[in-house]
């Protein structure tokens, strides 16, 4: 995997030390942007793909990312863990 040149550092805050709003903000910051980027690149690759098997694998990857996106969104917006 290619290094983007950015460093993420280590995140040492324990979940129990945050109030609910702060936790939701942090989850949103760490989950949603990378998911949106990955989802966008997969959507572009699917549009450009001509090979049926490759397209099927890309669509499976996109569905998996969308599932994680739904779970993360529910955690952030409702505080519940489900799809």
C-alpha positions in Angstrom: 0.0 0.0 0.0 1.3 3.4 -0.9 2.2 5.9 1.8 0.4 9.2 1.3 3.1 11.1 3.2 0.8 12.0 6.0 1.2 10.6 9.5 -1.7 9.8 11.6 0.0 9.5 15.0 -1.2 7.4 17.8 -4.7 8.0 19.2 -4.6 7.5 23.0 -7.9 8.8 24.3 -10.0 6.1 25.9 -13.6 6.0 24.8 -14.8 6.1 28.4 -13.1 9.5 28.8 -15.2 11.2 26.1 -18.7 12.5 26.3 -21.1 11.2 23.7 -20.9 14.3 21.4 -17.1 14.2 21.3 -17.1 10.5 20.6 -19.4 11.0 17.7 -17.3 13.8 16.3 -14.1 11.7 16.6 -15.7 8.6 15.0 -17.0 10.8 12.2 -13.5 12.3 11.7 -11.7 8.9 11.6 -14.2 6.8 9.7 -16.2 8.8 7.2 -13.5 10.6 5.1 -11.5 7.4 4.4 -14.6 5.5 3.6 -15.9 8.2 1.2 -12.5 8.2 -0.6 -12.4 4.4 -1.0 -16.0 4.3 -2.1 -15.4 7.0 -4.7 -12.4 5.3 -6.2 -14.3 2.0 -6.4 -17.2 3.7 -8.1 -14.8 5.2 -10.7 -13.1 1.8 -11.2 -16.4 0.1 -11.8 -17.5 2.7 -14.3 -14.2 2.2 -16.2 -14.1 -1.6 -16.0 -14.9 -3.9 -19.0 -14.0 -7.3 -17.5 -17.0 -8.9 -15.9 -15.1 -10.8 -13.1 -13.1 -7.7 -12.2 -16.3 -5.7 -12.1 -17.9 -8.2 -9.8 -15.0 -8.1 -7.3 -15.0 -4.3 -7.4 -18.8 -4.3 -6.7 -18.3 -6.7 -3.8 -15.6 -4.4 -2.3 -17.9 -1.4 -2.8 -20.8 -3.2 -1.0 -18.5 -4.1 1.9 -17.4 -0.4 2.3 -21.0 0.7 2.1 -21.9 -1.7 5.0 -19.1 -0.3 7.1 -20.2 3.2 6.2 -23.7 2.5 7.4 -22.5 1.1 10.7 -20.2 4.0 11.2 -22.9 6.5 10.3 -25.3 4.9 12.8 -22.7 5.0 15.5 -22.0 8.6 14.8 -25.5 9.9 14.3 -27.6 7.7 16.5 -25.1 6.1 18.9 -26.3 2.6 17.9 -24.3 -0.2 16.3 -26.2 -1.7 13.4 -26.5 -1.5 9.6 
